[in-house]
Amino acid sequence: MLWTVFLLLNGLLLLVLLYSTRRRQKNEPPLDKGLIPWLGHALEFGKDAAKFLARMKNKHGDIFTLRVAGHYVTVLLDPNSFDSVLNDNDLSHNRIQLLQRIFSLSLPNIEPAAEKKWMEQHFQGVSLSRLSRAMNTHLKNLLLSNQEGCNPSEWKRDGLFNFCYSLLFRAGYLTLFERGDNAAAVYKEFCTFDSLLTKLARCSLKREESKTANLSREKLWELLSPDWLNGGSESSSWQQNYIRFLKEAGVDAEMQKRALLLQLWTTQCNAGPAAFWLLGFLLTCDEAMDAVKSEIKGLNLQDVSSQHPPINPLEAHRTPVLDSVLSETLRLTAAVMINREVVQDKILCMANGQEYHLRQGDKVCLFPFLSPQMDPEIHEDPQVFKYNRFLNKRTMKDDFYKNKKRLKYYTMPWGAGRNVCVGKEFAIATIKQFVLLVLTHLDLKIDEAHGTFELPAVNPSRYGFGMLQPDGDLQVKYQLKRRQHEE
């Protein structure tokens, strides 16, 4: 027995030494292993990726390799060189482990290309218009029903994040899943699950948190499972079409249920936080709010009451000011990470002509939030919200430069290349519709009773998981506009 333990300990020590003795070879990026064997920089990376990677960029430049929990990750922060990663077929996008870890989901029969093609069919063209109109209808109904029973002169109070997230989540759930019977229960359980999702992904849950996450996940599987999946009558919803796609790919009933949670999170996790930041920036910047309201007033919208059929303003009007505000909001608060795996040794060619050798089994990471989005050479005063940063008089500005070279990627909230978000247009339409409805139907103000007129800081654990979320909330008050009372 003692001999067995001795051999195991020696084996573990050998593994630690192997991971600790890696040396930078010729033409490899700068190597930073950190002080802790095996773990390396994992703790710092998970705590606040933006702050940590900014420090590494100042130390090493636009490319460097880090040791993170036994893996070696090459971080590339030169946007002029992103295409060398995004368009390289020798770098694979392996999401299998992440799906298993977060959603306890396995989809071995689903080809990424086939899944993307299906998503494009249902989030573009005629389908996009139909979904956007349905979303607009649900948003408006929920917004107005939220005011039912209130005294016309009464101000309702809420946290802006909860206000935006709850309305957009329920409207999105109604649009894609076409179920109103359990929307509130799904939203409540989803918030519990989402609050632990980053720890699930990083395997850093405490025992009680793990129990909570597993229980919440199981509840959501049952809540999302439609009656017809268990033998009831089928509907013609987006959800039903997605289940049909899974069935045709040979996915069993249990994994179908679990895949619905993946799609719920994918489709609903970003719009609410994006709307929160956008409205928060407007509420804390009078110049921006005045510019957006002036543009909306100039649209001459007729759909100001529930008696008129809903319209999608994106189909009939141009809104360059609102578009610029949205782009600036996403530049400041969208923090995706684009990850690839090196399937065989390769040479990475940088835009400046420098070439670096990457080792098989390593990972490559792009973090557009740090560069280009927060790069002062590309965006002057990058930490500051400037509503007209992406505005050239009445058109959108798209000429940004680094090292005197015009950038293809100057902001990347939706990813790029094979990583580009298929639902991008639907998300943009949804956020803009929501902001338009709020500003045309409600008087929305910061609640001065709470004494704070500033947006909360971001939750640093959300870097790498799409839209950032606030560490706290902004308290607001709102009521129907006067003309709404009179109708």
VEXFIBA-862066 format. One record per residue (C-alpha): residue number from 1; x, y, z. Coordinates in steps of 0.02 Angstrom, whole numbers, m for minus. Example, Ala and Ser with C-alpha at 12.3 -4.5 7.8 and 13.67 -1.06 7.14 Angstrom:
BEGIN
pavo 1&X 615&Y m225&Z 390
pavo 2&X 684&Y m53&Z 357
// end
This chain:
BEGIN
pavo 1&X 0&Y 0&Z 0
pavo 2&X 138&Y 123&Z 48
pavo 3&X 234&Y 78&Z m109
pavo 4&X 78&Y 117&Z m215
pavo 5&X 57&Y 285&Z m130
pavo 6&X 242&Y 321&Z m156
pavo 7&X 228&Y 284&Z m342
pavo 8&X 73&Y 393&Z m360
pavo 9&X 157&Y 539&Z m272
pavo 10&X 310&Y 520&Z m382
pavo 11&X 198&Y 516&Z m536
pavo 12&X 110&Y 676&Z m481
pavo 13&X 277&Y 759&Z m445
pavo 14&X 340&Y 709&Z m617
pavo 15&X 186&Y 787&Z m698
pavo 16&X 211&Y 947&Z m600
pavo 17&X 392&Y 954&Z m654
pavo 18&X 346&Y 923&Z m836
pavo 19&X 221&Y 1066&Z m833
pavo 20&X 342&Y 1178&Z m738
pavo 21&X 494&Y 1151&Z m847
pavo 22&X 425&Y 1211&Z m1013
pavo 23&X 546&Y 1334&Z m1092
pavo 24&X 520&Y 1462&Z m1228
pavo 25&X 589&Y 1395&Z m1391
pavo 26&X 654&Y 1492&Z m1540
pavo 27&X 521&Y 1598&Z m1627
pavo 28&X 390&Y 1564&Z m1492
pavo 29&X 291&Y 1706&Z m1409
pavo 30&X 352&Y 1769&Z m1239
pavo 31&X 313&Y 1638&Z m1107
pavo 32&X 243&Y 1685&Z m936
pavo 33&X 211&Y 1533&Z m825
pavo 34&X 169&Y 1623&Z m664
pavo 35&X 234&Y 1574&Z m492
pavo 36&X 115&Y 1430&Z m451
pavo 37&X 155&Y 1260&Z m528
pavo 38&X 18&Y 1194&Z m644
pavo 39&X m106&Y 1332&Z m595
pavo 40&X 3&Y 1470&Z m665
pavo 41&X m104&Y 1626&Z m690
pavo 42&X m273&Y 1539&Z m674
pavo 43&X m329&Y 1632&Z m518
pavo 44&X m287&Y 1805&Z m585
pavo 45&X m361&Y 1763&Z m755
pavo 46&X m526&Y 1707&Z m679
pavo 47&X m539&Y 1850&Z m554
pavo 48&X m522&Y 1994&Z m678
pavo 49&X m465&Y 1944&Z m852
pavo 50&X m465&Y 2121&Z m921
pavo 51&X m354&Y 2192&Z m784
pavo 52&X m237&Y 2042&Z m788
pavo 53&X m218&Y 2036&Z m978
pavo 54&X m191&Y 2224&Z m985
pavo 55&X m44&Y 2199&Z m867
pavo 56&X 24&Y 2057&Z m973
pavo 57&X 6&Y 2165&Z m1130
pavo 58&X 108&Y 2304&Z m1049
pavo 59&X 240&Y 2176&Z m1000
pavo 60&X 251&Y 2070&Z m1158
pavo 61&X 166&Y 2163&Z m1302
pavo 62&X 29&Y 2106&Z m1419
pavo 63&X 65&Y 1919&Z m1410
pavo 64&X 118&Y 1807&Z m1265
pavo 65&X 90&Y 1632&Z m1196
pavo 66&X 23&Y 1601&Z m1021
pavo 67&X 8&Y 1448&Z m913
pavo 68&X m172&Y 1432&Z m851
pavo 69&X m226&Y 1280&Z m749
pavo 70&X m112&Y 1159&Z m840
pavo 71&X m145&Y 1232&Z m1013
pavo 72&X m38&Y 1350&Z m1115
pavo 73&X m137&Y 1492&Z m1192
pavo 74&X m66&Y 1609&Z m1323
pavo 75&X m155&Y 1777&Z m1312
pavo 76&X m157&Y 1884&Z m1469
pavo 77&X m204&Y 2068&Z m1447
pavo 78&X m158&Y 2145&Z m1616
pavo 79&X m323&Y 2167&Z m1712
pavo 80&X m228&Y 2186&Z m1875
pavo 81&X m172&Y 2005&Z m1852
pavo 82&X m339&Y 1930&Z m1800
pavo 83&X m375&Y 1857&Z m1972
pavo 84&X m223&Y 1744&Z m1954
pavo 85&X m321&Y 1656&Z m1817
pavo 86&X m501&Y 1680&Z m1874
pavo 87&X m470&Y 1612&Z m2049
pavo 88&X m350&Y 1471&Z m2005
pavo 89&X m421&Y 1295&Z m2026
pavo 90&X m275&Y 1223&Z m1926
pavo 91&X m349&Y 1303&Z m1771
pavo 92&X m505&Y 1215&Z m1709
pavo 93&X m649&Y 1283&Z m1606
pavo 94&X m681&Y 1146&Z m1479
pavo 95&X m834&Y 1181&Z m1372
pavo 96&X m868&Y 1001&Z m1317
pavo 97&X m792&Y 1019&Z m1142
pavo 98&X m878&Y 1185&Z m1109
pavo 99&X m1050&Y 1117&Z m1159
pavo 100&X m1025&Y 968&Z m1046
pavo 101&X m961&Y 1072&Z m900
pavo 102&X m1094&Y 1208&Z m903
pavo 103&X m1247&Y 1124&Z m978
pavo 104&X m1208&Y 939&Z m949
pavo 105&X m1239&Y 924&Z m1135
pavo 106&X m1165&Y 811&Z m1268
pavo 107&X m1205&Y 836&Z m1452
pavo 108&X m1081&Y 723&Z m1543
pavo 109&X m1192&Y 706&Z m1697
pavo 110&X m1213&Y 893&Z m1725
pavo 111&X m1095&Y 964&Z m1855
pavo 112&X m1055&Y 1148&Z m1817
pavo 113&X m1077&Y 1195&Z m2000
pavo 114&X m1249&Y 1113&Z m2008
pavo 115&X m1303&Y 1195&Z m1846
pavo 116&X m1244&Y 1366&Z m1906
pavo 117&X m1337&Y 1343&Z m2071
pavo 118&X m1497&Y 1301&Z m1976
pavo 119&X m1477&Y 1453&Z m1864
pavo 120&X m1449&Y 1566&Z m2014
pavo 121&X m1611&Y 1505&Z m2092
pavo 122&X m1706&Y 1551&Z m1934
pavo 123&X m1622&Y 1716&Z m1888
pavo 124&X m1603&Y 1797&Z m2059
pavo 125&X m1712&Y 1853&Z m2204
pavo 126&X m1900&Y 1827&Z m2189
pavo 127&X m1879&Y 1733&Z m2024
pavo 128&X m1785&Y 1880&Z m1949
pavo 129&X m1925&Y 2001&Z m1995
pavo 130&X m2056&Y 1885&Z m1922
pavo 131&X m1959&Y 1860&Z m1760
pavo 132&X m1925&Y 2047&Z m1743
pavo 133&X m2109&Y 2091&Z m1763
pavo 134&X m2160&Y 1958&Z m1638
pavo 135&X m2029&Y 2021&Z m1516
pavo 136&X m2090&Y 2199&Z m1536
pavo 137&X m2269&Y 2146&Z m1500
pavo 138&X m2220&Y 2050&Z m1343
pavo 139&X m2107&Y 2189&Z m1281
pavo 140&X m2244&Y 2318&Z m1299
pavo 141&X m2376&Y 2209&Z m1219
pavo 142&X m2264&Y 2170&Z m1071
pavo 143&X m2210&Y 2351&Z m1052
pavo 144&X m2388&Y 2416&Z m1049
pavo 145&X m2458&Y 2274&Z m943
pavo 146&X m2324&Y 2316&Z m816
pavo 147&X m2417&Y 2482&Z m791
pavo 148&X m2591&Y 2408&Z m770
pavo 149&X m2676&Y 2450&Z m606
pavo 150&X m2559&Y 2594&Z m570
pavo 151&X m2614&Y 2769&Z m529
pavo 152&X m2576&Y 2874&Z m686
pavo 153&X m2472&Y 2995&Z m583
pavo 154&X m2383&Y 2858&Z m484
pavo 155&X m2199&Y 2823&Z m511
pavo 156&X m2147&Y 2641&Z m510
pavo 157&X m1974&Y 2601&Z m443
pavo 158&X m1853&Y 2464&Z m491
pavo 159&X m1672&Y 2425&Z m525
pavo 160&X m1634&Y 2466&Z m706
pavo 161&X m1544&Y 2300&Z m734
pavo 162&X m1691&Y 2199&Z m667
pavo 163&X m1813&Y 2306&Z m767
pavo 164&X m1721&Y 2279&Z m932
pavo 165&X m1670&Y 2098&Z m907
pavo 166&X m1840&Y 2036&Z m848
pavo 167&X m1938&Y 2120&Z m988
pavo 168&X m1819&Y 2069&Z m1127
pavo 169&X m1800&Y 1893&Z m1061
pavo 170&X m1988&Y 1862&Z m1049
pavo 171&X m2019&Y 1940&Z m1220
pavo 172&X m1880&Y 1834&Z m1296
pavo 173&X m1948&Y 1678&Z m1213
pavo 174&X m2122&Y 1713&Z m1281
pavo 175&X m2051&Y 1746&Z m1455
pavo 176&X m1942&Y 1592&Z m1472
pavo 177&X m2027&Y 1467&Z m1358
pavo 178&X m2206&Y 1534&Z m1374
pavo 179&X m2250&Y 1494&Z m1194
pavo 180&X m2323&Y 1620&Z m1073
pavo 181&X m2379&Y 1499&Z m938
pavo 182&X m2211&Y 1482&Z m851
pavo 183&X m2109&Y 1631&Z m913
pavo 184&X m2093&Y 1707&Z m738
pavo 185&X m2036&Y 1542&Z m662
pavo 186&X m1910&Y 1513&Z m802
pavo 187&X m1839&Y 1688&Z m780
pavo 188&X m1820&Y 1668&Z m592
pavo 189&X m1731&Y 1500&Z m610
pavo 190&X m1626&Y 1564&Z m755
pavo 191&X m1558&Y 1707&Z m648
pavo 192&X m1502&Y 1581&Z m517
pavo 193&X m1417&Y 1473&Z m647
pavo 194&X m1337&Y 1619&Z m738
pavo 195&X m1265&Y 1691&Z m576
pavo 196&X m1162&Y 1532&Z m556
pavo 197&X m1123&Y 1501&Z m740
pavo 198&X m948&Y 1578&Z m741
pavo 199&X m898&Y 1470&Z m592
pavo 200&X m971&Y 1318&Z m679
pavo 201&X m863&Y 1355&Z m831
pavo 202&X m707&Y 1376&Z m725
pavo 203&X m743&Y 1227&Z m610
pavo 204&X m730&Y 1343&Z m458
pavo 205&X m898&Y 1309&Z m374
pavo 206&X m904&Y 1280&Z m187
pavo 207&X m1001&Y 1129&Z m126
pavo 208&X m1163&Y 1222&Z m90
pavo 209&X m1149&Y 1322&Z m250
pavo 210&X m1127&Y 1160&Z m348
pavo 211&X m1287&Y 1090&Z m271
pavo 212&X m1381&Y 1250&Z m313
pavo 213&X m1317&Y 1253&Z m492
pavo 214&X m1360&Y 1071&Z m524
pavo 215&X m1534&Y 1089&Z m450
pavo 216&X m1567&Y 1248&Z m548
pavo 217&X m1509&Y 1166&Z m709
pavo 218&X m1623&Y 1017&Z m682
pavo 219&X m1772&Y 1130&Z m645
pavo 220&X m1740&Y 1227&Z m805
pavo 221&X m1732&Y 1066&Z m907
pavo 222&X m1905&Y 1021&Z m845
pavo 223&X m1976&Y 1197&Z m863
pavo 224&X m1914&Y 1212&Z m1041
pavo 225&X m1971&Y 1039&Z m1094
pavo 226&X m2130&Y 1067&Z m1199
pavo 227&X m2281&Y 952&Z m1179
pavo 228&X m2264&Y 888&Z m1357
pavo 229&X m2088&Y 828&Z m1320
pavo 230&X m2168&Y 704&Z m1200
pavo 231&X m2305&Y 651&Z m1320
pavo 232&X m2419&Y 803&Z m1323
pavo 233&X m2473&Y 903&Z m1475
pavo 234&X m2335&Y 997&Z m1566
pavo 235&X m2329&Y 1184&Z m1599
pavo 236&X m2248&Y 1278&Z m1742
pavo 237&X m2130&Y 1383&Z m1635
pavo 238&X m1946&Y 1415&Z m1661
pavo 239&X m1919&Y 1293&Z m1518
pavo 240&X m2016&Y 1156&Z m1607
pavo 241&X m1914&Y 1181&Z m1766
pavo 242&X m1753&Y 1170&Z m1665
pavo 243&X m1809&Y 1007&Z m1585
pavo 244&X m1848&Y 938&Z m1757
pavo 245&X m1672&Y 984&Z m1812
pavo 246&X m1600&Y 890&Z m1662
pavo 247&X m1708&Y 737&Z m1694
pavo 248&X m1652&Y 728&Z m1875
pavo 249&X m1472&Y 732&Z m1814
pavo 250&X m1504&Y 583&Z m1700
pavo 251&X m1504&Y 676&Z m1533
pavo 252&X m1603&Y 582&Z m1399
pavo 253&X m1747&Y 657&Z m1300
pavo 254&X m1644&Y 690&Z m1143
pavo 255&X m1511&Y 788&Z m1236
pavo 256&X m1648&Y 882&Z m1331
pavo 257&X m1710&Y 949&Z m1164
pavo 258&X m1535&Y 998&Z m1112
pavo 259&X m1500&Y 1082&Z m1279
pavo 260&X m1650&Y 1196&Z m1250
pavo 261&X m1563&Y 1270&Z m1097
pavo 262&X m1409&Y 1303&Z m1203
pavo 263&X m1515&Y 1396&Z m1330
pavo 264&X m1609&Y 1490&Z m1195
pavo 265&X m1446&Y 1553&Z m1123
pavo 266&X m1370&Y 1590&Z m1293
pavo 267&X m1520&Y 1689&Z m1355
pavo 268&X m1567&Y 1779&Z m1193
pavo 269&X m1408&Y 1813&Z m1094
pavo 270&X m1349&Y 1970&Z m1186
pavo 271&X m1496&Y 2080&Z m1239
pavo 272&X m1551&Y 2124&Z m1062
pavo 273&X m1378&Y 2177&Z m1001
pavo 274&X m1346&Y 2274&Z m1164
pavo 275&X m1509&Y 2370&Z m1143
pavo 276&X m1465&Y 2407&Z m962
pavo 277&X m1297&Y 2484&Z m1008
pavo 278&X m1370&Y 2581&Z m1155
pavo 279&X m1512&Y 2658&Z m1053
pavo 280&X m1392&Y 2684&Z m907
pavo 281&X m1272&Y 2782&Z m1017
pavo 282&X m1416&Y 2887&Z m1082
pavo 283&X m1482&Y 2922&Z m907
pavo 284&X m1310&Y 2978&Z m849
pavo 285&X m1270&Y 3082&Z m1004
pavo 286&X m1396&Y 3219&Z m1042
pavo 287&X m1316&Y 3262&Z m1209
pavo 288&X m1335&Y 3084&Z m1271
pavo 289&X m1513&Y 3069&Z m1208
pavo 290&X m1563&Y 3232&Z m1292
pavo 291&X m1484&Y 3176&Z m1457
pavo 292&X m1573&Y 3008&Z m1456
pavo 293&X m1741&Y 3083&Z m1407
pavo 294&X m1723&Y 3214&Z m1544
pavo 295&X m1690&Y 3078&Z m1672
pavo 296&X m1839&Y 2975&Z m1612
pavo 297&X m1951&Y 3127&Z m1619
pavo 298&X m1896&Y 3154&Z m1798
pavo 299&X m1951&Y 2978&Z m1846
pavo 300&X m2132&Y 3033&Z m1835
pavo 301&X m2185&Y 2864&Z m1770
pavo 302&X m2371&Y 2831&Z m1768
pavo 303&X m2362&Y 2678&Z m1657
pavo 304&X m2382&Y 2767&Z m1490
pavo 305&X m2528&Y 2670&Z m1418
pavo 306&X m2584&Y 2490&Z m1407
pavo 307&X m2726&Y 2530&Z m1528
pavo 308&X m2605&Y 2533&Z m1676
pavo 309&X m2519&Y 2383&Z m1752
pavo 310&X m2336&Y 2364&Z m1702
pavo 311&X m2199&Y 2411&Z m1821
pavo 312&X m2016&Y 2370&Z m1829
pavo 313&X m1933&Y 2542&Z m1843
pavo 314&X m1777&Y 2465&Z m1918
pavo 315&X m1877&Y 2418&Z m2073
pavo 316&X m1939&Y 2594&Z m2104
pavo 317&X m1817&Y 2716&Z m2027
pavo 318&X m1632&Y 2755&Z m2012
pavo 319&X m1569&Y 2792&Z m1837
pavo 320&X m1383&Y 2837&Z m1848
pavo 321&X m1378&Y 2920&Z m1676
pavo 322&X m1455&Y 2771&Z m1589
pavo 323&X m1343&Y 2656&Z m1691
pavo 324&X m1190&Y 2753&Z m1631
pavo 325&X m1248&Y 2746&Z m1450
pavo 326&X m1275&Y 2558&Z m1466
pavo 327&X m1103&Y 2532&Z m1545
pavo 328&X m1021&Y 2635&Z m1409
pavo 329&X m1115&Y 2541&Z m1274
pavo 330&X m1059&Y 2374&Z m1346
pavo 331&X m880&Y 2435&Z m1364
pavo 332&X m877&Y 2473&Z m1178
pavo 333&X m971&Y 2322&Z m1112
pavo 334&X m959&Y 2176&Z m1235
pavo 335&X m816&Y 2064&Z m1180
pavo 336&X m815&Y 1904&Z m1282
pavo 337&X m664&Y 1790&Z m1293
pavo 338&X m629&Y 1697&Z m1455
pavo 339&X m539&Y 1534&Z m1420
pavo 340&X m453&Y 1410&Z m1536
pavo 341&X m353&Y 1251&Z m1509
pavo 342&X m190&Y 1215&Z m1601
pavo 343&X m218&Y 1043&Z m1678
pavo 344&X m42&Y 1033&Z m1750
pavo 345&X 117&Y 1136&Z m1737
pavo 346&X 100&Y 1292&Z m1845
pavo 347&X 171&Y 1462&Z m1885
pavo 348&X 66&Y 1615&Z m1841
pavo 349&X 100&Y 1763&Z m1956
pavo 350&X 77&Y 1936&Z m1881
pavo 351&X 27&Y 2090&Z m1980
pavo 352&X 198&Y 2168&Z m1949
pavo 353&X 284&Y 2019&Z m2032
pavo 354&X 340&Y 1935&Z m1871
pavo 355&X 311&Y 1747&Z m1865
pavo 356&X 283&Y 1643&Z m1709
pavo 357&X 283&Y 1455&Z m1683
pavo 358&X 132&Y 1383&Z m1592
pavo 359&X 137&Y 1210&Z m1513
pavo 360&X 10&Y 1072&Z m1542
pavo 361&X m111&Y 1060&Z m1395
pavo 362&X m95&Y 1242&Z m1346
pavo 363&X m240&Y 1363&Z m1355
pavo 364&X m254&Y 1532&Z m1441
pavo 365&X m361&Y 1671&Z m1368
pavo 366&X m419&Y 1836&Z m1442
pavo 367&X m490&Y 1963&Z m1318
pavo 368&X m562&Y 2106&Z m1423
pavo 369&X m624&Y 2198&Z m1268
pavo 370&X m444&Y 2244&Z m1225
pavo 371&X m392&Y 2273&Z m1405
pavo 372&X m466&Y 2347&Z m1513
pavo 373&X m610&Y 2405&Z m1403
pavo 374&X m511&Y 2481&Z m1258
pavo 375&X m354&Y 2525&Z m1355
pavo 376&X m315&Y 2713&Z m1336
pavo 377&X m222&Y 2713&Z m1502
pavo 378&X m384&Y 2661&Z m1588
pavo 379&X m515&Y 2746&Z m1479
pavo 380&X m469&Y 2909&Z m1393
pavo 381&X m511&Y 2906&Z m1206
pavo 382&X m572&Y 2726&Z m1220
pavo 383&X m642&Y 2720&Z m1043
pavo 384&X m760&Y 2866&Z m1079
pavo 385&X m934&Y 2847&Z m1153
pavo 386&X m948&Y 2957&Z m1308
pavo 387&X m1118&Y 2938&Z m1390
pavo 388&X m1057&Y 3006&Z m1558
pavo 389&X m894&Y 2906&Z m1568
pavo 390&X m964&Y 2804&Z m1713
pavo 391&X m1053&Y 2949&Z m1796
pavo 392&X m998&Y 3052&Z m1948
pavo 393&X m1131&Y 3188&Z m1955
pavo 394&X m1281&Y 3079&Z m2004
pavo 395&X m1190&Y 2920&Z m2055
pavo 396&X m1096&Y 2785&Z m1959
pavo 397&X m908&Y 2806&Z m1939
pavo 398&X m804&Y 2652&Z m1984
pavo 399&X m628&Y 2719&Z m2013
pavo 400&X m517&Y 2680&Z m1863
pavo 401&X m330&Y 2653&Z m1866
pavo 402&X m188&Y 2566&Z m1774
pavo 403&X m6&Y 2589&Z m1823
pavo 404&X m71&Y 2703&Z m1961
pavo 405&X m162&Y 2555&Z m2039
pavo 406&X m350&Y 2556&Z m2060
pavo 407&X m431&Y 2422&Z m1954
pavo 408&X m549&Y 2288&Z m2014
pavo 409&X m593&Y 2251&Z m1833
pavo 410&X m613&Y 2410&Z m1729
pavo 411&X m748&Y 2339&Z m1615
pavo 412&X m802&Y 2157&Z m1603
pavo 413&X m953&Y 2134&Z m1489
pavo 414&X m1023&Y 1999&Z m1604
pavo 415&X m862&Y 1903&Z m1634
pavo 416&X m798&Y 1879&Z m1811
pavo 417&X m761&Y 1747&Z m1941
pavo 418&X m825&Y 1577&Z m1891
pavo 419&X m863&Y 1648&Z m1719
pavo 420&X m981&Y 1785&Z m1778
pavo 421&X m1150&Y 1782&Z m1688
pavo 422&X m1283&Y 1713&Z m1805
pavo 423&X m1419&Y 1806&Z m1709
pavo 424&X m1330&Y 1974&Z m1722
pavo 425&X m1465&Y 2062&Z m1824
pavo 426&X m1605&Y 1995&Z m1714
pavo 427&X m1514&Y 2054&Z m1558
pavo 428&X m1483&Y 2228&Z m1630
pavo 429&X m1664&Y 2245&Z m1683
pavo 430&X m1722&Y 2186&Z m1511
pavo 431&X m1614&Y 2307&Z m1412
pavo 432&X m1661&Y 2455&Z m1522
pavo 433&X m1846&Y 2411&Z m1517
pavo 434&X m1841&Y 2400&Z m1328
pavo 435&X m1753&Y 2568&Z m1308
pavo 436&X m1874&Y 2648&Z m1431
pavo 437&X m2026&Y 2580&Z m1338
pavo 438&X m1960&Y 2634&Z m1167
pavo 439&X m1918&Y 2811&Z m1224
pavo 440&X m2082&Y 2836&Z m1318
pavo 441&X m2199&Y 2761&Z m1187
pavo 442&X m2116&Y 2798&Z m1020
pavo 443&X m2043&Y 2942&Z m924
pavo 444&X m1887&Y 2857&Z m855
pavo 445&X m1775&Y 2940&Z m727
pavo 446&X m1640&Y 2897&Z m601
pavo 447&X m1720&Y 2880&Z m430
pavo 448&X m1642&Y 3021&Z m333
pavo 449&X m1702&Y 2946&Z m168
pavo 450&X m1556&Y 2824&Z m175
pavo 451&X m1427&Y 2962&Z m190
pavo 452&X m1325&Y 2884&Z m330
pavo 453&X m1321&Y 2950&Z m508
pavo 454&X m1181&Y 2842&Z m575
pavo 455&X m1182&Y 2673&Z m660
pavo 456&X m1116&Y 2530&Z m552
pavo 457&X m949&Y 2450&Z m591
pavo 458&X m945&Y 2292&Z m696
pavo 459&X m939&Y 2118&Z m621
pavo 460&X m760&Y 2067&Z m668
pavo 461&X m800&Y 1880&Z m666
pavo 462&X m905&Y 1902&Z m825
pavo 463&X m759&Y 1943&Z m940
pavo 464&X m758&Y 1817&Z m1081
pavo 465&X m943&Y 1773&Z m1069
pavo 466&X m1024&Y 1899&Z m1185
pavo 467&X m1103&Y 2056&Z m1115
pavo 468&X m1037&Y 2116&Z m949
pavo 469&X m1157&Y 2129&Z m804
pavo 470&X m1156&Y 2261&Z m667
pavo 471&X m1094&Y 2232&Z m492
pavo 472&X m1251&Y 2309&Z m418
pavo 473&X m1391&Y 2407&Z m501
pavo 474&X m1448&Y 2583&Z m544
pavo 475&X m1612&Y 2627&Z m458
pavo 476&X m1739&Y 2710&Z m573
pavo 477&X m1919&Y 2768&Z m571
pavo 478&X m2040&Y 2772&Z m717
pavo 479&X m2219&Y 2806&Z m766
pavo 480&X m2322&Y 2812&Z m926
pavo 481&X m2302&Y 2972&Z m1025
pavo 482&X m2446&Y 3093&Z m1006
pavo 483&X m2517&Y 3062&Z m1180
pavo 484&X m2528&Y 2877&Z m1138
pavo 485&X m2641&Y 2919&Z m990
pavo 486&X m2761&Y 3012&Z m1101
pavo 487&X m2789&Y 2869&Z m1226
// end
